[in-house]
């Protein structure tokens, strides 16, 4: 299974590298970031609704689903509590360290979720990978932009990008190996974990960050554009 998944990992890797390089040389404005966040949120939401939830319903394993969902929510809340305050510190060194720590954990989880997606099937894996690649693009873009704003050199920004990309790959390999060894109730629990984590990333990270900038009809519309785009992609596959 790992050999089949590895070629698809190029998508989020390219997204991560692109986000870091673009921000290192030309950081985007907050309005553009908000538009990207809304679009990525819609894409991830569609991946959950169109791919992971149907597979989870098909497994019909209530207890593993409850456990997996609870673990997913608990882990995401724990990560937030552990790194609380770091990203909000702004441009000082401690603030950027907190931000990088938060994003590093998110990247590992995103990688795990790629493996979870492929556990639901090749088509589901591809859709989830595309959705998470957009989220990864924003996360690295925002992190690199914050480092640039704090006065970090381009070398440090690019090195941080490389480190985050490595964590993404490690998470994806680990998630794929774990998912490939599971079936039945255990697989349902893993899928439920993925659903909870992705819903959290959309509602508590992407959209919360997006709404820190004054909302515009265009930004709001891009959420639905992202949802529709992935829905059409699922129909085409």
C-alpha positions in Angstrom: 0.0 0.0 0.0 2.8 2.4 0.8 4.3 2.0 -2.7 1.0 2.9 -4.2 0.6 6.0 -2.0 4.1 7.4 -2.3 3.6 9.0 -5.7 0.6 10.9 -4.5 2.6 12.4 -1.6 4.3 14.6 -4.2 1.1 16.8 -4.2 1.2 18.0 -0.6 5.0 18.1 -0.7 5.0 20.5 -3.7 2.3 22.5 -2.0 4.4 22.9 1.2 7.5 23.8 -0.7 5.6 26.3 -2.9 4.0 28.0 0.1 7.4 28.4 1.8 9.2 29.7 -1.3 6.5 32.1 -2.2 6.3 33.6 1.3 10.1 33.8 1.6 10.3 36.0 -1.5 6.8 37.6 -1.7 4.6 37.2 1.4 0.9 37.5 0.5 -1.4 40.1 2.1 -4.0 39.2 4.8 -6.9 39.5 2.4 -5.4 37.0 0.0 -4.6 34.7 2.9 -8.2 34.9 4.0 -9.4 33.9 0.5 -7.0 31.0 0.4 -8.2 29.9 3.9 -11.9 30.0 2.9 -11.2 28.0 -0.3 -9.1 25.4 1.5 -11.8 25.1 4.2 -14.5 24.3 1.6 -12.3 21.8 -0.1 -11.4 19.9 3.2 -15.1 20.0 4.3 -16.1 18.4 0.9 -13.5 15.7 1.3 -14.9 14.8 4.7 -18.6 14.8 3.5 -18.0 13.1 0.2 -15.3 10.5 1.0 -14.6 9.8 4.6 -18.2 9.9 6.0 -19.6 7.4 3.5 -16.8 5.0 4.2 -17.4 5.4 7.9 -21.1 4.8 7.6 -20.4 1.7 5.5 -18.3 0.2 8.3 -21.3 0.6 10.7 -19.1 0.1 13.8 -20.6 2.4 16.4 -18.3 1.8 19.4 -15.0 2.2 17.4 -16.5 5.3 15.7 -17.2 6.9 19.1 -13.7 6.1 20.4 -12.0 7.3 17.2 -14.0 10.5 17.1 -13.3 11.2 20.8 -9.6 10.6 20.4 -9.5 12.9 17.4 -11.3 15.7 19.2 -9.3 15.2 22.3 -6.0 15.2 20.4 -6.8 18.4 18.6 -8.0 20.2 21.8 -4.8 18.9 23.5 -2.6 20.3 20.8 -4.4 23.6 21.0 -3.9 23.7 24.8 -0.3 22.7 24.6 0.6 25.5 22.1 -2.0 28.1 23.3 -0.7 31.6 23.1 2.3 30.8 20.8 0.9 31.9 17.5 -0.7 35.0 19.0 2.5 36.4 20.3 3.2 38.0 16.9 6.6 38.8 15.6 8.9 38.1 18.6 11.1 35.0 18.6 9.1 33.1 21.1 5.9 33.8 19.2 7.3 32.4 16.0 8.6 29.3 17.8 5.1 28.8 19.2 3.6 29.1 15.7 6.2 26.8 14.1 5.5 24.2 16.9 1.8 24.4 16.3 2.1 24.0 12.5 4.6 21.2 12.9 2.1 19.2 14.9 -0.6 20.0 12.4 1.7 18.8 9.6 2.2 15.4 11.2 -1.6 15.0 11.7 -2.2 16.1 8.1 0.2 13.4 7.0 -1.5 10.8 9.1 -4.8 11.8 7.5 -3.5 11.2 4.0 -2.9 7.6 5.1 -6.4 7.5 6.6 -7.8 8.7 3.3 -6.2 5.9 1.3 -7.4 3.4 3.9 -10.9 4.3 2.6 -9.9 3.6 -1.0 -7.7 5.0 -3.8 -10.3 7.6 -4.9 -10.9 8.8 -1.4 -7.2 9.0 -0.7 -6.6 11.1 -3.8 -9.5 13.5 -2.9 -8.3 13.8 0.7 -4.7 14.4 -0.4 -5.8 17.2 -2.7 -7.9 18.8 0.0 -5.1 18.6 2.6 -2.6 19.9 0.1 -4.5 23.1 -0.1 -4.5 23.3 3.7 -0.8 22.5 3.8 -0.2 25.3 1.2 -1.8 27.8 3.5 -0.2 26.6 6.7 3.3 26.8 5.3 2.5 30.1 3.6 1.2 31.6 6.8 4.1 30.3 8.9 6.8 31.5 6.4 5.1 34.9 6.2 5.1 35.2 10.0 8.8 34.3 10.0 9.5 36.9 7.4 7.6 39.5 9.4 9.7 38.6 12.5 12.8 39.4 10.5 13.9 35.8 9.8 16.4 35.3 6.9 15.3 33.6 3.8 17.6 30.7 4.7 15.8 30.2 8.0 12.4 30.4 6.3 13.4 27.8 3.7 15.0 25.5 6.3 11.8 25.7 8.4 9.8 24.8 5.3 12.0 21.8 4.6 11.5 20.6 8.2 7.7 20.9 8.0 7.7 19.0 4.8 9.7 16.2 6.3 7.2 16.0 9.2 4.4 15.8 6.7 6.1 12.9 4.9 6.8 11.1 8.1 3.2 11.4 9.2 1.9 10.2 5.8 4.2 7.1 5.9 3.2 6.3 9.4 -0.5 6.8 8.7 -0.4 4.7 5.5 1.4 1.8 7.3 -1.1 1.9 10.2 -4.1 2.1 7.9 -2.9 -0.7 5.7 -2.8 -3.0 8.7 -6.3 -2.2 9.9 -9.7 -3.5 9.0 -13.3 -3.6 10.4 -13.8 -1.8 13.6 -10.2 -0.7 13.9 -10.5 0.9 10.4 -13.7 2.6 11.4 -12.0 4.1 14.5 -9.2 5.4 12.3 -11.7 6.9 9.9 -13.6 8.5 12.7 -10.4 10.0 14.0 -9.7 11.5 10.6 -13.2 13.0 10.4 -12.9 14.6 13.8 -9.4 16.0 13.1 -10.4 17.4 9.7 -13.6 19.0 11.0 -11.5 20.6 13.7 -8.9 21.9 11.3 -11.7 23.6 9.2 -13.9 25.1 11.9 -11.3 25.9 14.6 -8.2 26.8 12.5 -8.8 27.7 8.9 -12.0 29.6 9.3 -11.1 31.2 12.6 -7.9 32.5 11.1 -9.7 33.6 8.0 -12.2 35.7 10.0 -9.4 37.6 11.8 -9.5 39.7 8.6 -12.6 41.7 7.7 -14.9 39.3 5.9 -15.9 40.1 2.3 -18.5 38.4 0.0 -15.7 37.2 -2.2 -13.9 35.5 0.7 -17.1 33.8 1.9 -18.0 32.7 -1.7 -14.6 31.0 -2.1 -15.5 28.6 0.7 -18.5 27.3 -1.3 -16.4 27.5 -4.5 -13.8 25.2 -2.8 -16.6 22.8 -1.7 -18.1 22.7 -5.2 -14.7 22.3 -6.9 -13.9 19.1 -4.9 -17.5 17.8 -5.3 -17.1 18.1 -9.1 -13.7 16.4 -8.9 -15.2 13.5 -7.0 -17.9 13.2 -9.7 -15.2 13.1 -12.4 -13.1 10.4 -10.7 
